[in-house]
Structure formats: C-alpha cells, structure tokens
Amino acid sequence: LISLISADQLSGKYDPLLGIYYEDPEALKELDEKELEVMTKMNFRVHRIIKRLKVFGSQYGSILAIFSPLLAVIYYLFMLTGQNPVTIIISGFIIGILLIYIMLKKRKEDKL
C-alpha cells in the first residue's frame, strides 16, 4: 500500500500513526477517536481466530447441525443408563469416526 501511494498510483494518503488509508482528507475529522483506539488495539490473533471459526462454520455448519441431535440422544442415553461413562465413550468414538469420514469426503469433493 505504501509503495503504491509513493508511486502516485493511489490518490489517497496513508497515516502511519493511525494505521489507516484514506482518500478524503475530511474523513479523519469524521472518525471517532474511541472507535479508532478500539480498532487499533484489537488483538489480531483473536480476529484471526474468529475469522477461521466463521469459515469453519460456513463450510461444516450443515455437518455440525446433523450431529447436534445425535449429541442430545447420547446425553439422554447417558442419563438413562445411570451415567455410565462407557455409553459416552462408545458414542463419542462412533460420532468421531462419522465426523472424520464426512470431513474427508467433503475435502475430496472440494478438490474435484
């Protein structure tokens, strides 16, 4: 961005103190300083994790929607068996295998 501005390929200006690019000089007057502080102090890692979760949710949301009722059934089975941990282990193992199979199948479809 800085190289494009210095080569006069972009008409705007870059403010390194604020870390923003703007084309209209009046835009800086309209900015709220408190919002700008929040934007500049926001943790980049948290933003990146949130973005990855959104992408994961958009890709695998339908798969997760299938497994949520199964988890409810497993919970009720767990309660009906007197909170026997073996029911959770066996059910979790089966769901894990199904989830891995569906994700691998989806990746193969995406590659085609």
C-alpha positions in Angstrom: 0.0 0.0 0.0 2.8 2.4 0.9 4.7 1.7 -2.3 1.5 2.3 -4.4 0.9 5.6 -2.7 4.6 6.7 -3.0 4.5 5.8 -6.7 1.4 8.1 -7.1 -0.8 5.2 -8.2 -3.3 5.8 -5.5 -4.8 9.3 -4.9 -5.2 8.9 -1.1 -3.0 9.3 1.9 -1.7 6.8 4.5 -1.4 7.9 8.1 1.2 5.7 9.7 0.3 6.9 13.2 -3.3 5.7 12.9 -2.5 2.9 10.5 -5.3 3.8 8.1 -5.5 4.7 4.4 -8.0 7.4 3.4 -8.8 9.2 0.1 -10.7 12.1 1.5 -8.9 14.4 4.0 -12.2 15.2 5.6 -12.5 11.5 6.6 -10.1 12.0 9.5 -12.3 14.7 11.0 -15.4 12.3 11.0 -13.6 9.5 12.7 -14.5 8.8 16.3 -11.2 8.6 18.3 -12.6 6.0 20.8 -13.6 3.7 18.0 -10.3 4.1 16.3 -8.5 3.2 19.5 -10.5 0.0 19.8 -9.7 -0.9 16.2 -6.0 -0.3 16.6 -5.8 -2.1 20.0 -7.8 -5.1 18.9 -5.9 -8.3 19.2 -5.0 -9.6 15.7 -4.9 -13.2 16.9 -8.4 -13.0 18.3 -9.6 -11.5 15.0 -7.9 -14.3 13.0 -9.4 -17.0 15.2 -12.9 -15.5 14.8 -12.5 -15.4 11.1 -11.3 -19.0 11.0 -14.3 -20.1 13.1 -16.7 -18.3 10.7 -15.1 -20.0 7.7 -15.3 -23.4 9.5 -18.9 -22.7 10.4 -19.8 -21.9 6.8 -18.1 -25.0 5.4 -19.1 -27.5 8.1 -22.2 -26.0 9.5 -24.6 -28.5 7.9 -22.5 -31.4 9.2 -22.5 -29.9 12.7 -26.3 -29.5 12.5 -26.6 -33.2 11.8 -24.5 -34.1 14.9 -26.2 -31.9 17.4 -29.4 -34.1 17.7 -27.1 -37.1 18.0 -25.3 -35.5 20.9 -28.7 -34.8 22.5 -29.6 -38.5 22.1 -26.3 -39.6 23.5 -26.8 -37.3 26.6 -30.2 -38.8 27.3 -28.8 -42.4 26.8 -26.1 -41.4 29.3 -28.7 -40.3 31.8 -30.9 -43.3 31.3 -28.0 -45.8 31.8 -27.3 -44.3 35.2 -24.5 -42.0 34.0 -22.4 -44.9 32.7 -19.3 -43.4 31.1 -19.0 -46.3 28.7 -22.0 -45.0 26.7 -20.3 -41.7 26.2 -17.1 -43.3 25.1 -18.7 -45.7 22.6 -21.0 -43.0 21.2 -18.2 -40.4 21.0 -16.0 -42.9 19.2 -18.8 -43.6 16.7 -19.5 -40.0 16.1 -15.8 -39.2 15.8 -15.4 -41.8 13.1 -18.5 -40.4 11.3 -17.3 -36.9 11.5 -13.8 -37.7 10.2 -15.3 -39.7 7.3 -17.7 -36.9 6.3 -14.9 -34.2 6.5 -12.6 -36.3 4.4 -15.3 -37.0 1.9 -16.1 -33.2 1.7 -12.4 -32.4 1.1 -12.2 -34.9 -1.7 -15.3 -33.3 -3.3 -13.8 -29.9 -2.9 -10.6 -31.0 -4.7 -12.6 -32.2 -7.7 
